[in-house]
Amino acid sequence: MRIMLQSLVGSIVIHIVFFITTIGIGFLKTKAYEPEILGDVDDVTLLENEVAFGVAVSPVSYIVSFVGIALICGMLILGYEKYKGLKER
């Protein structure tokens, strides 16, 4: 039961780090963006009226990702404990 709890916590931490990193990189790219206005004056094109941001992702994919990462964390923890047990002998 302890390994399952550790693997779930590991999966939560990995997902939080992933989302914070993704949002942070997007924020930094947005803050650092400087358009080249003078270079684009000659190439005038019409823009669309609507803009879509991001993609639609099914909530099921997040659940599958969470469970998959938890399984990988659990296998790593089990492997580490077995390795540590063999090393102590």
PDB file of N, CA, C and O in Angstrom:
ATOM      1  N   MET A   1       0.815  -1.187   0.000  1.00  0.00           N
ATOM      2  CA  MET A   1       0.000   0.000   0.000  1.00  0.00           C
ATOM      3  C   MET A   1       0.866   1.262   0.000  1.00  0.00           C
ATOM      4  O   MET A   1       0.500   2.272  -0.601  1.00  0.00           O
ATOM      5  N   ARG A   2       2.009   1.197   0.673  1.00  0.00           N
ATOM      6  CA  ARG A   2       2.908   2.333   0.742  1.00  0.00           C
ATOM      7  C   ARG A   2       3.486   2.656  -0.635  1.00  0.00           C
ATOM      8  O   ARG A   2       3.632   3.824  -0.996  1.00  0.00           O
ATOM      9  N   ILE A   3       3.811   1.617  -1.397  1.00  0.00           N
ATOM     10  CA  ILE A   3       4.375   1.834  -2.736  1.00  0.00           C
ATOM     11  C   ILE A   3       3.336   2.462  -3.655  1.00  0.00           C
ATOM     12  O   ILE A   3       3.661   3.328  -4.468  1.00  0.00           O
ATOM     13  N   MET A   4       2.078   2.024  -3.525  1.00  0.00           N
ATOM     14  CA  MET A   4       1.025   2.596  -4.356  1.00  0.00           C
ATOM     15  C   MET A   4       0.829   4.078  -4.027  1.00  0.00           C
ATOM     16  O   MET A   4       0.664   4.897  -4.931  1.00  0.00           O
ATOM     17  N   LEU A   5       0.847   4.418  -2.758  1.00  0.00           N
ATOM     18  CA  LEU A   5       0.710   5.816  -2.358  1.00  0.00           C
ATOM     19  C   LEU A   5       1.894   6.651  -2.852  1.00  0.00           C
ATOM     20  O   LEU A   5       1.713   7.770  -3.333  1.00  0.00           O
ATOM     21  N   GLN A   6       3.105   6.102  -2.731  1.00  0.00           N
ATOM     22  CA  GLN A   6       4.290   6.818  -3.227  1.00  0.00           C
ATOM     23  C   GLN A   6       4.228   7.017  -4.740  1.00  0.00           C
ATOM     24  O   GLN A   6       4.613   8.071  -5.245  1.00  0.00           O
ATOM     25  N   SER A   7       3.745   6.007  -5.462  1.00  0.00           N
ATOM     26  CA  SER A   7       3.672   6.146  -6.923  1.00  0.00           C
ATOM     27  C   SER A   7       2.608   7.165  -7.322  1.00  0.00           C
ATOM     28  O   SER A   7       2.796   7.896  -8.294  1.00  0.00           O
ATOM     29  N   LEU A   8       1.493   7.229  -6.592  1.00  0.00           N
ATOM     30  CA  LEU A   8       0.475   8.237  -6.886  1.00  0.00           C
ATOM     31  C   LEU A   8       0.992   9.645  -6.602  1.00  0.00           C
ATOM     32  O   LEU A   8       0.750  10.567  -7.380  1.00  0.00           O
ATOM     33  N   VAL A   9       1.696   9.808  -5.502  1.00  0.00           N
ATOM     34  CA  VAL A   9       2.288  11.111  -5.180  1.00  0.00           C
ATOM     35  C   VAL A   9       3.322  11.493  -6.243  1.00  0.00           C
ATOM     36  O   VAL A   9       3.383  12.647  -6.667  1.00  0.00           O
ATOM     37  N   GLY A  10       4.126  10.531  -6.668  1.00  0.00           N
ATOM     38  CA  GLY A  10       5.105  10.791  -7.724  1.00  0.00           C
ATOM     39  C   GLY A  10       4.438  11.224  -9.016  1.00  0.00           C
ATOM     40  O   GLY A  10       4.919  12.140  -9.684  1.00  0.00           O
ATOM     41  N   SER A  11       3.331  10.574  -9.377  1.00  0.00           N
ATOM     42  CA  SER A  11       2.602  10.947 -10.586  1.00  0.00           C
ATOM     43  C   SER A  11       2.021  12.346 -10.470  1.00  0.00           C
ATOM     44  O   SER A  11       2.062  13.118 -11.428  1.00  0.00           O
ATOM     45  N   ILE A  12       1.483  12.677  -9.306  1.00  0.00           N
ATOM     46  CA  ILE A  12       0.941  14.027  -9.099  1.00  0.00           C
ATOM     47  C   ILE A  12       2.044  15.074  -9.234  1.00  0.00           C
ATOM     48  O   ILE A  12       1.854  16.099  -9.888  1.00  0.00           O
ATOM     49  N   VAL A  13       3.186  14.817  -8.621  1.00  0.00           N
ATOM     50  CA  VAL A  13       4.300  15.769  -8.686  1.00  0.00           C
ATOM     51  C   VAL A  13       4.782  15.941 -10.120  1.00  0.00           C
ATOM     52  O   VAL A  13       5.023  17.065 -10.561  1.00  0.00           O
ATOM     53  N   ILE A  14       4.925  14.848 -10.847  1.00  0.00           N
ATOM     54  CA  ILE A  14       5.384  14.932 -12.241  1.00  0.00           C
ATOM     55  C   ILE A  14       4.394  15.724 -13.080  1.00  0.00           C
ATOM     56  O   ILE A  14       4.807  16.547 -13.897  1.00  0.00           O
ATOM     57  N   HIS A  15       3.092  15.497 -12.900  1.00  0.00           N
ATOM     58  CA  HIS A  15       2.101  16.235 -13.678  1.00  0.00           C
ATOM     59  C   HIS A  15       2.079  17.722 -13.309  1.00  0.00           C
ATOM     60  O   HIS A  15       1.941  18.574 -14.187  1.00  0.00           O
ATOM     61  N   ILE A  16       2.212  18.034 -12.030  1.00  0.00           N
ATOM     62  CA  ILE A  16       2.241  19.446 -11.621  1.00  0.00           C
ATOM     63  C   ILE A  16       3.460  20.144 -12.211  1.00  0.00           C
ATOM     64  O   ILE A  16       3.349  21.259 -12.719  1.00  0.00           O
ATOM     65  N   VAL A  17       4.611  19.506 -12.149  1.00  0.00           N
ATOM     66  CA  VAL A  17       5.832  20.094 -12.724  1.00  0.00           C
ATOM     67  C   VAL A  17       5.661  20.292 -14.228  1.00  0.00           C
ATOM     68  O   VAL A  17       6.080  21.316 -14.768  1.00  0.00           O
ATOM     69  N   PHE A  18       5.044  19.315 -14.913  1.00  0.00           N
ATOM     70  CA  PHE A  18       4.829  19.428 -16.359  1.00  0.00           C
ATOM     71  C   PHE A  18       3.941  20.628 -16.692  1.00  0.00           C
ATOM     72  O   PHE A  18       4.272  21.426 -17.569  1.00  0.00           O
ATOM     73  N   PHE A  19       2.810  20.751 -15.989  1.00  0.00           N
ATOM     74  CA  PHE A  19       1.891  21.848 -16.293  1.00  0.00           C
ATOM     75  C   PHE A  19       2.482  23.206 -15.938  1.00  0.00           C
ATOM     76  O   PHE A  19       2.316  24.163 -16.694  1.00  0.00           O
ATOM     77  N   ILE A  20       3.162  23.307 -14.810  1.00  0.00           N
ATOM     78  CA  ILE A  20       3.782  24.581 -14.435  1.00  0.00           C
ATOM     79  C   ILE A  20       4.870  24.965 -15.432  1.00  0.00           C
ATOM     80  O   ILE A  20       4.990  26.134 -15.799  1.00  0.00           O
ATOM     81  N   THR A  21       5.666  23.987 -15.873  1.00  0.00           N
ATOM     82  CA  THR A  21       6.710  24.256 -16.860  1.00  0.00           C
ATOM     83  C   THR A  21       6.114  24.706 -18.185  1.00  0.00           C
ATOM     84  O   THR A  21       6.601  25.658 -18.794  1.00  0.00           O
ATOM     85  N   THR A  22       5.060  24.027 -18.635  1.00  0.00           N
ATOM     86  CA  THR A  22       4.414  24.400 -19.899  1.00  0.00           C
ATOM     87  C   THR A  22       3.846  25.815 -19.835  1.00  0.00           C
ATOM     88  O   THR A  22       4.035  26.604 -20.761  1.00  0.00           O
ATOM     89  N   ILE A  23       3.160  26.134 -18.760  1.00  0.00           N
ATOM     90  CA  ILE A  23       2.591  27.473 -18.604  1.00  0.00           C
ATOM     91  C   ILE A  23       3.698  28.514 -18.468  1.00  0.00           C
ATOM     92  O   ILE A  23       3.593  29.604 -19.030  1.00  0.00           O
ATOM     93  N   GLY A  24       4.756  28.190 -17.730  1.00  0.00           N
ATOM     94  CA  GLY A  24       5.872  29.127 -17.556  1.00  0.00           C
ATOM     95  C   GLY A  24       6.590  29.436 -18.860  1.00  0.00           C
ATOM     96  O   GLY A  24       6.917  30.591 -19.133  1.00  0.00           O
ATOM     97  N   ILE A  25       6.837  28.407 -19.669  1.00  0.00           N
ATOM     98  CA  ILE A  25       7.501  28.626 -20.960  1.00  0.00           C
ATOM     99  C   ILE A  25       6.619  29.483 -21.864  1.00  0.00           C
ATOM    100  O   ILE A  25       7.115  30.391 -22.532  1.00  0.00           O
ATOM    101  N   GLY A  26       5.318  29.203 -21.890  1.00  0.00           N
ATOM    102  CA  GLY A  26       4.398  30.020 -22.688  1.00  0.00           C
ATOM    103  C   GLY A  26       4.371  31.458 -22.227  1.00  0.00           C
ATOM    104  O   GLY A  26       4.339  32.378 -23.045  1.00  0.00           O
ATOM    105  N   PHE A  27       4.382  31.660 -20.913  1.00  0.00           N
ATOM    106  CA  PHE A  27       4.390  33.016 -20.366  1.00  0.00           C
ATOM    107  C   PHE A  27       5.661  33.757 -20.751  1.00  0.00           C
ATOM    108  O   PHE A  27       5.606  34.912 -21.174  1.00  0.00           O
ATOM    109  N   LEU A  28       6.813  33.093 -20.607  1.00  0.00           N
ATOM    110  CA  LEU A  28       8.081  33.739 -20.941  1.00  0.00           C
ATOM    111  C   LEU A  28       8.178  34.055 -22.431  1.00  0.00           C
ATOM    112  O   LEU A  28       8.679  35.114 -22.808  1.00  0.00           O
ATOM    113  N   LYS A  29       7.702  33.141 -23.282  1.00  0.00           N
ATOM    114  CA  LYS A  29       7.708  33.411 -24.724  1.00  0.00           C
ATOM    115  C   LYS A  29       6.799  34.582 -25.068  1.00  0.00           C
ATOM    116  O   LYS A  29       7.127  35.387 -25.939  1.00  0.00           O
ATOM    117  N   THR A  30       5.666  34.681 -24.395  1.00  0.00           N
ATOM    118  CA  THR A  30       4.740  35.787 -24.643  1.00  0.00           C
ATOM    119  C   THR A  30       5.345  37.116 -24.199  1.00  0.00           C
ATOM    120  O   THR A  30       5.231  38.114 -24.910  1.00  0.00           O
ATOM    121  N   LYS A  31       5.983  37.138 -23.037  1.00  0.00           N
ATOM    122  CA  LYS A  31       6.593  38.368 -22.538  1.00  0.00           C
ATOM    123  C   LYS A  31       7.786  38.810 -23.383  1.00  0.00           C
ATOM    124  O   LYS A  31       8.032  40.009 -23.521  1.00  0.00           O
ATOM    125  N   ALA A  32       8.531  37.856 -23.951  1.00  0.00           N
ATOM    126  CA  ALA A  32       9.738  38.194 -24.692  1.00  0.00           C
ATOM    127  C   ALA A  32       9.477  38.439 -26.182  1.00  0.00           C
ATOM    128  O   ALA A  32      10.400  38.809 -26.907  1.00  0.00           O
ATOM    129  N   TYR A  33       8.242  38.243 -26.653  1.00  0.00           N
ATOM    130  CA  TYR A  33       7.950  38.370 -28.077  1.00  0.00           C
ATOM    131  C   TYR A  33       7.962  39.836 -28.496  1.00  0.00           C
ATOM    132  O   TYR A  33       7.311  40.678 -27.877  1.00  0.00           O
ATOM    133  N   GLU A  34       8.713  40.126 -29.556  1.00  0.00           N
ATOM    134  CA  GLU A  34       8.735  41.457 -30.151  1.00  0.00           C
ATOM    135  C   GLU A  34       8.514  41.304 -31.652  1.00  0.00           C
ATOM    136  O   GLU A  34       9.379  40.779 -32.354  1.00  0.00           O
ATOM    137  N   PRO A  35       7.377  41.752 -32.146  1.00  0.00           N
ATOM    138  CA  PRO A  35       7.097  41.594 -33.575  1.00  0.00           C
ATOM    139  C   PRO A  35       7.986  42.491 -34.426  1.00  0.00           C
ATOM    140  O   PRO A  35       8.381  43.578 -34.004  1.00  0.00           O
ATOM    141  N   GLU A  36       8.291  42.020 -35.626  1.00  0.00           N
ATOM    142  CA  GLU A  36       9.085  42.807 -36.573  1.00  0.00           C
ATOM    143  C   GLU A  36       8.118  43.579 -37.469  1.00  0.00           C
ATOM    144  O   GLU A  36       7.717  43.091 -38.526  1.00  0.00           O
ATOM    145  N   ILE A  37       7.760  44.750 -37.053  1.00  0.00           N
ATOM    146  CA  ILE A  37       6.760  45.527 -37.781  1.00  0.00           C
ATOM    147  C   ILE A  37       7.319  46.041 -39.105  1.00  0.00           C
ATOM    148  O   ILE A  37       6.622  45.998 -40.118  1.00  0.00           O
ATOM    149  N   LEU A  38       8.548  46.520 -39.118  1.00  0.00           N
ATOM    150  CA  LEU A  38       9.112  47.093 -40.340  1.00  0.00           C
ATOM    151  C   LEU A  38       9.313  46.036 -41.417  1.00  0.00           C
ATOM    152  O   LEU A  38       9.164  46.349 -42.598  1.00  0.00           O
ATOM    153  N   GLY A  39       9.641  44.815 -41.066  1.00  0.00           N
ATOM    154  CA  GLY A  39       9.861  43.763 -42.059  1.00  0.00           C
ATOM    155  C   GLY A  39       8.571  43.244 -42.656  1.00  0.00           C
ATOM    156  O   GLY A  39       8.586  42.682 -43.751  1.00  0.00           O
ATOM    157  N   ASP A  40       7.462  43.414 -41.969  1.00  0.00           N
ATOM    158  CA  ASP A  40       6.194  42.877 -42.434  1.00  0.00           C
ATOM    159  C   ASP A  40       5.316  43.902 -43.157  1.00  0.00           C
ATOM    160  O   ASP A  40       4.200  43.563 -43.551  1.00  0.00           O
ATOM    161  N   VAL A  41       5.772  45.120 -43.340  1.00  0.00           N
ATOM    162  CA  VAL A  41       4.956  46.154 -43.977  1.00  0.00           C
ATOM    163  C   VAL A  41       4.696  45.828 -45.444  1.00  0.00           C
ATOM    164  O   VAL A  41       3.607  46.099 -45.949  1.00  0.00           O
ATOM    165  N   ASP A  42       5.669  45.257 -46.131  1.00  0.00           N
ATOM    166  CA  ASP A  42       5.514  44.974 -47.560  1.00  0.00           C
ATOM    167  C   ASP A  42       4.574  43.795 -47.816  1.00  0.00           C
ATOM    168  O   ASP A  42       3.936  43.746 -48.867  1.00  0.00           O
ATOM    169  N   ASP A  43       4.474  42.856 -46.893  1.00  0.00           N
ATOM    170  CA  ASP A  43       3.665  41.651 -47.080  1.00  0.00           C
ATOM    171  C   ASP A  43       2.378  41.783 -46.270  1.00  0.00           C
ATOM    172  O   ASP A  43       2.308  41.351 -45.119  1.00  0.00           O
ATOM    173  N   VAL A  44       1.359  42.386 -46.887  1.00  0.00           N
ATOM    174  CA  VAL A  44       0.092  42.602 -46.206  1.00  0.00           C
ATOM    175  C   VAL A  44      -0.859  41.470 -46.582  1.00  0.00           C
ATOM    176  O   VAL A  44      -1.099  41.211 -47.761  1.00  0.00           O
ATOM    177  N   THR A  45      -1.401  40.794 -45.554  1.00  0.00           N
ATOM    178  CA  THR A  45      -2.380  39.726 -45.795  1.00  0.00           C
ATOM    179  C   THR A  45      -3.586  39.971 -44.897  1.00  0.00           C
ATOM    180  O   THR A  45      -3.489  40.633 -43.863  1.00  0.00           O
ATOM    181  N   LEU A  46      -4.717  39.425 -45.312  1.00  0.00           N
ATOM    182  CA  LEU A  46      -5.931  39.559 -44.514  1.00  0.00           C
ATOM    183  C   LEU A  46      -5.901  38.515 -43.389  1.00  0.00           C
ATOM    184  O   LEU A  46      -5.481  37.375 -43.585  1.00  0.00           O
ATOM    185  N   LEU A  47      -6.348  38.932 -42.236  1.00  0.00           N
ATOM    186  CA  LEU A  47      -6.389  38.039 -41.087  1.00  0.00           C
ATOM    187  C   LEU A  47      -7.814  37.540 -40.866  1.00  0.00           C
ATOM    188  O   LEU A  47      -8.782  38.209 -41.229  1.00  0.00           O
ATOM    189  N   GLU A  48      -7.929  36.364 -40.271  1.00  0.00           N
ATOM    190  CA  GLU A  48      -9.250  35.824 -39.948  1.00  0.00           C
ATOM    191  C   GLU A  48      -9.816  36.542 -38.733  1.00  0.00           C
ATOM    192  O   GLU A  48      -9.075  37.143 -37.955  1.00  0.00           O
ATOM    193  N   ASN A  49     -11.130  36.474 -38.575  1.00  0.00           N
ATOM    194  CA  ASN A  49     -11.800  37.146 -37.473  1.00  0.00           C
ATOM    195  C   ASN A  49     -11.734  36.349 -36.169  1.00  0.00           C
ATOM    196  O   ASN A  49     -11.851  36.929 -35.090  1.00  0.00           O
ATOM    197  N   GLU A  50     -11.550  35.034 -36.250  1.00  0.00           N
ATOM    198  CA  GLU A  50     -11.551  34.199 -35.058  1.00  0.00           C
ATOM    199  C   GLU A  50     -10.204  33.504 -34.906  1.00  0.00           C
ATOM    200  O   GLU A  50      -9.569  33.112 -35.885  1.00  0.00           O
ATOM    201  N   VAL A  51      -9.793  33.365 -33.659  1.00  0.00           N
ATOM    202  CA  VAL A  51      -8.527  32.702 -33.365  1.00  0.00           C
ATOM    203  C   VAL A  51      -8.793  31.617 -32.324  1.00  0.00           C
ATOM    204  O   VAL A  51      -9.478  31.851 -31.329  1.00  0.00           O
ATOM    205  N   ALA A  52      -8.248  30.442 -32.565  1.00  0.00           N
ATOM    206  CA  ALA A  52      -8.398  29.345 -31.600  1.00  0.00           C
ATOM    207  C   ALA A  52      -7.069  29.129 -30.884  1.00  0.00           C
ATOM    208  O   ALA A  52      -6.015  29.063 -31.516  1.00  0.00           O
ATOM    209  N   PHE A  53      -7.131  29.022 -29.570  1.00  0.00           N
ATOM    210  CA  PHE A  53      -5.945  28.774 -28.770  1.00  0.00           C
ATOM    211  C   PHE A  53      -5.995  27.355 -28.231  1.00  0.00           C
ATOM    212  O   PHE A  53      -7.023  26.914 -27.718  1.00  0.00           O
ATOM    213  N   GLY A  54      -4.886  26.646 -28.348  1.00  0.00           N
ATOM    214  CA  GLY A  54      -4.795  25.309 -27.780  1.00  0.00           C
ATOM    215  C   GLY A  54      -5.556  24.281 -28.592  1.00  0.00           C
ATOM    216  O   GLY A  54      -6.007  24.550 -29.705  1.00  0.00           O
ATOM    217  N   VAL A  55      -5.688  23.117 -28.023  1.00  0.00           N
ATOM    218  CA  VAL A  55      -6.409  22.018 -28.661  1.00  0.00           C
ATOM    219  C   VAL A  55      -7.369  21.424 -27.643  1.00  0.00           C
ATOM    220  O   VAL A  55      -7.183  21.567 -26.434  1.00  0.00           O
ATOM    221  N   ALA A  56      -8.388  20.763 -28.143  1.00  0.00           N
ATOM    222  CA  ALA A  56      -9.336  20.087 -27.263  1.00  0.00           C
ATOM    223  C   ALA A  56      -8.765  18.715 -26.904  1.00  0.00           C
ATOM    224  O   ALA A  56      -8.492  17.896 -27.782  1.00  0.00           O
ATOM    225  N   VAL A  57      -8.591  18.479 -25.615  1.00  0.00           N
ATOM    226  CA  VAL A  57      -8.039  17.216 -25.142  1.00  0.00           C
ATOM    227  C   VAL A  57      -9.078  16.536 -24.271  1.00  0.00           C
ATOM    228  O   VAL A  57      -9.687  17.166 -23.406  1.00  0.00           O
ATOM    229  N   SER A  58      -9.275  15.264 -24.501  1.00  0.00           N
ATOM    230  CA  SER A  58     -10.239  14.501 -23.728  1.00  0.00           C
ATOM    231  C   SER A  58      -9.749  14.324 -22.290  1.00  0.00           C
ATOM    232  O   SER A  58      -8.560  14.094 -22.072  1.00  0.00           O
ATOM    233  N   PRO A  59     -10.637  14.425 -21.319  1.00  0.00           N
ATOM    234  CA  PRO A  59     -10.244  14.179 -19.924  1.00  0.00           C
ATOM    235  C   PRO A  59      -9.740  12.751 -19.708  1.00  0.00           C
ATOM    236  O   PRO A  59      -8.967  12.490 -18.786  1.00  0.00           O
ATOM    237  N   VAL A  60     -10.182  11.836 -20.560  1.00  0.00           N
ATOM    238  CA  VAL A  60      -9.729  10.446 -20.447  1.00  0.00           C
ATOM    239  C   VAL A  60      -8.225  10.348 -20.673  1.00  0.00           C
ATOM    240  O   VAL A  60      -7.555   9.522 -20.054  1.00  0.00           O
ATOM    241  N   SER A  61      -7.694  11.188 -21.558  1.00  0.00           N
ATOM    242  CA  SER A  61      -6.251  11.138 -21.818  1.00  0.00           C
ATOM    243  C   SER A  61      -5.460  11.571 -20.581  1.00  0.00           C
ATOM    244  O   SER A  61      -4.365  11.064 -20.340  1.00  0.00           O
ATOM    245  N   TYR A  62      -6.005  12.505 -19.796  1.00  0.00           N
ATOM    246  CA  TYR A  62      -5.336  12.900 -18.556  1.00  0.00           C
ATOM    247  C   TYR A  62      -5.359  11.763 -17.534  1.00  0.00           C
ATOM    248  O   TYR A  62      -4.374  11.540 -16.830  1.00  0.00           O
ATOM    249  N   ILE A  63      -6.467  11.053 -17.452  1.00  0.00           N
ATOM    250  CA  ILE A  63      -6.566   9.929 -16.526  1.00  0.00           C
ATOM    251  C   ILE A  63      -5.608   8.816 -16.923  1.00  0.00           C
ATOM    252  O   ILE A  63      -4.923   8.247 -16.074  1.00  0.00           O
ATOM    253  N   VAL A  64      -5.560   8.507 -18.218  1.00  0.00           N
ATOM    254  CA  VAL A  64      -4.640   7.471 -18.706  1.00  0.00           C
ATOM    255  C   VAL A  64      -3.195   7.884 -18.440  1.00  0.00           C
ATOM    256  O   VAL A  64      -2.378   7.059 -18.030  1.00  0.00           O
ATOM    257  N   SER A  65      -2.880   9.146 -18.671  1.00  0.00           N
ATOM    258  CA  SER A  65      -1.536   9.650 -18.406  1.00  0.00           C
ATOM    259  C   SER A  65      -1.192   9.548 -16.924  1.00  0.00           C
ATOM    260  O   SER A  65      -0.091   9.125 -16.570  1.00  0.00           O
ATOM    261  N   PHE A  66      -2.126   9.931 -16.058  1.00  0.00           N
ATOM    262  CA  PHE A  66      -1.898   9.887 -14.618  1.00  0.00           C
ATOM    263  C   PHE A  66      -1.656   8.454 -14.147  1.00  0.00           C
ATOM    264  O   PHE A  66      -0.722   8.195 -13.389  1.00  0.00           O
ATOM    265  N   VAL A  67      -2.500   7.526 -14.598  1.00  0.00           N
ATOM    266  CA  VAL A  67      -2.350   6.121 -14.190  1.00  0.00           C
ATOM    267  C   VAL A  67      -1.075   5.523 -14.768  1.00  0.00           C
ATOM    268  O   VAL A  67      -0.379   4.775 -14.081  1.00  0.00           O
ATOM    269  N   GLY A  68      -0.759   5.840 -16.017  1.00  0.00           N
ATOM    270  CA  GLY A  68       0.463   5.322 -16.633  1.00  0.00           C
ATOM    271  C   GLY A  68       1.721   5.789 -15.914  1.00  0.00           C
ATOM    272  O   GLY A  68       2.626   4.993 -15.662  1.00  0.00           O
ATOM    273  N   ILE A  69       1.781   7.068 -15.585  1.00  0.00           N
ATOM    274  CA  ILE A  69       2.943   7.594 -14.854  1.00  0.00           C
ATOM    275  C   ILE A  69       3.013   6.985 -13.455  1.00  0.00           C
ATOM    276  O   ILE A  69       4.103   6.717 -12.949  1.00  0.00           O
ATOM    277  N   ALA A  70       1.845   6.764 -12.824  1.00  0.00           N
ATOM    278  CA  ALA A  70       1.836   6.126 -11.503  1.00  0.00           C
ATOM    279  C   ALA A  70       2.379   4.702 -11.588  1.00  0.00           C
ATOM    280  O   ALA A  70       3.121   4.270 -10.706  1.00  0.00           O
ATOM    281  N   LEU A  71       2.016   3.969 -12.643  1.00  0.00           N
ATOM    282  CA  LEU A  71       2.542   2.610 -12.820  1.00  0.00           C
ATOM    283  C   LEU A  71       4.058   2.619 -13.030  1.00  0.00           C
ATOM    284  O   LEU A  71       4.775   1.786 -12.477  1.00  0.00           O
ATOM    285  N   ILE A  72       4.526   3.558 -13.825  1.00  0.00           N
ATOM    286  CA  ILE A  72       5.976   3.662 -14.064  1.00  0.00           C
ATOM    287  C   ILE A  72       6.693   4.016 -12.764  1.00  0.00           C
ATOM    288  O   ILE A  72       7.740   3.446 -12.457  1.00  0.00           O
ATOM    289  N   CYS A  73       6.135   4.955 -12.000  1.00  0.00           N
ATOM    290  CA  CYS A  73       6.741   5.310 -10.707  1.00  0.00           C
ATOM    291  C   CYS A  73       6.756   4.107  -9.771  1.00  0.00           C
ATOM    292  O   CYS A  73       7.747   3.871  -9.080  1.00  0.00           O
ATOM    293  N   GLY A  74       5.658   3.343  -9.744  1.00  0.00           N
ATOM    294  CA  GLY A  74       5.598   2.156  -8.903  1.00  0.00           C
ATOM    295  C   GLY A  74       6.648   1.125  -9.286  1.00  0.00           C
ATOM    296  O   GLY A  74       7.287   0.531  -8.418  1.00  0.00           O
ATOM    297  N   MET A  75       6.828   0.912 -10.588  1.00  0.00           N
ATOM    298  CA  MET A  75       7.854  -0.038 -11.038  1.00  0.00           C
ATOM    299  C   MET A  75       9.252   0.446 -10.665  1.00  0.00           C
ATOM    300  O   MET A  75      10.100  -0.352 -10.266  1.00  0.00           O
ATOM    301  N   LEU A  76       9.495   1.755 -10.792  1.00  0.00           N
ATOM    302  CA  LEU A  76      10.799   2.296 -10.417  1.00  0.00           C
ATOM    303  C   LEU A  76      11.056   2.151  -8.920  1.00  0.00           C
ATOM    304  O   LEU A  76      12.166   1.819  -8.504  1.00  0.00           O
ATOM    305  N   ILE A  77      10.026   2.399  -8.112  1.00  0.00           N
ATOM    306  CA  ILE A  77      10.183   2.264  -6.662  1.00  0.00           C
ATOM    307  C   ILE A  77      10.434   0.811  -6.286  1.00  0.00           C
ATOM    308  O   ILE A  77      11.307   0.527  -5.466  1.00  0.00           O
ATOM    309  N   LEU A  78       9.674  -0.117  -6.879  1.00  0.00           N
ATOM    310  CA  LEU A  78       9.894  -1.541  -6.608  1.00  0.00           C
ATOM    311  C   LEU A  78      11.292  -1.980  -7.031  1.00  0.00           C
ATOM    312  O   LEU A  78      11.972  -2.702  -6.302  1.00  0.00           O
ATOM    313  N   GLY A  79      11.711  -1.542  -8.206  1.00  0.00           N
ATOM    314  CA  GLY A  79      13.057  -1.877  -8.682  1.00  0.00           C
ATOM    315  C   GLY A  79      14.134  -1.333  -7.767  1.00  0.00           C
ATOM    316  O   GLY A  79      15.123  -2.014  -7.494  1.00  0.00           O
ATOM    317  N   TYR A  80      13.950  -0.107  -7.290  1.00  0.00           N
ATOM    318  CA  TYR A  80      14.924   0.497  -6.384  1.00  0.00           C
ATOM    319  C   TYR A  80      14.984  -0.262  -5.068  1.00  0.00           C
ATOM    320  O   TYR A  80      16.070  -0.506  -4.541  1.00  0.00           O
ATOM    321  N   GLU A  81      13.822  -0.639  -4.529  1.00  0.00           N
ATOM    322  CA  GLU A  81      13.810  -1.378  -3.263  1.00  0.00           C
ATOM    323  C   GLU A  81      14.446  -2.763  -3.399  1.00  0.00           C
ATOM    324  O   GLU A  81      15.142  -3.219  -2.491  1.00  0.00           O
ATOM    325  N   LYS A  82      14.209  -3.426  -4.528  1.00  0.00           N
ATOM    326  CA  LYS A  82      14.848  -4.725  -4.761  1.00  0.00           C
ATOM    327  C   LYS A  82      16.355  -4.567  -4.902  1.00  0.00           C
ATOM    328  O   LYS A  82      17.117  -5.372  -4.368  1.00  0.00           O
ATOM    329  N   TYR A  83      16.788  -3.532  -5.617  1.00  0.00           N
ATOM    330  CA  TYR A  83      18.215  -3.276  -5.786  1.00  0.00           C
ATOM    331  C   TYR A  83      18.857  -2.951  -4.443  1.00  0.00           C
ATOM    332  O   TYR A  83      19.952  -3.428  -4.144  1.00  0.00           O
ATOM    333  N   LYS A  84      18.186  -2.146  -3.640  1.00  0.00           N
ATOM    334  CA  LYS A  84      18.694  -1.785  -2.330  1.00  0.00           C
ATOM    335  C   LYS A  84      18.761  -3.005  -1.409  1.00  0.00           C
ATOM    336  O   LYS A  84      19.692  -3.137  -0.614  1.00  0.00           O
ATOM    337  N   GLY A  85      17.758  -3.907  -1.519  1.00  0.00           N
ATOM    338  CA  GLY A  85      17.766  -5.135  -0.728  1.00  0.00           C
ATOM    339  C   GLY A  85      18.883  -6.082  -1.115  1.00  0.00           C
ATOM    340  O   GLY A  85      19.472  -6.729  -0.248  1.00  0.00           O
ATOM    341  N   LEU A  86      19.191  -6.178  -2.419  1.00  0.00           N
ATOM    342  CA  LEU A  86      20.287  -7.029  -2.874  1.00  0.00           C
ATOM    343  C   LEU A  86      21.644  -6.454  -2.484  1.00  0.00           C
ATOM    344  O   LEU A  86      22.587  -7.197  -2.213  1.00  0.00           O
ATOM    345  N   LYS A  87      21.735  -5.131  -2.458  1.00  0.00           N
ATOM    346  CA  LYS A  87      22.987  -4.474  -2.140  1.00  0.00           C
ATOM    347  C   LYS A  87      23.332  -4.632  -0.653  1.00  0.00           C
ATOM    348  O   LYS A  87      24.510  -4.679  -0.300  1.00  0.00           O
ATOM    349  N   GLU A  88      22.327  -4.715   0.215  1.00  0.00           N
ATOM    350  CA  GLU A  88      22.560  -4.834   1.644  1.00  0.00           C
ATOM    351  C   GLU A  88      23.027  -6.227   2.053  1.00  0.00           C
ATOM    352  O   GLU A  88      23.611  -6.385   3.125  1.00  0.00           O
ATOM    353  N   ARG A  89      22.786  -7.226   1.233  1.00  0.00           N
ATOM    354  CA  ARG A  89      23.182  -8.601   1.574  1.00  0.00           C
ATOM    355  C   ARG A  89      24.627  -8.788   1.543  1.00  0.00           C
ATOM    356  O   ARG A  89      25.113  -9.889   1.806  1.00  0.00           O
TER     357      ARG A  89
END
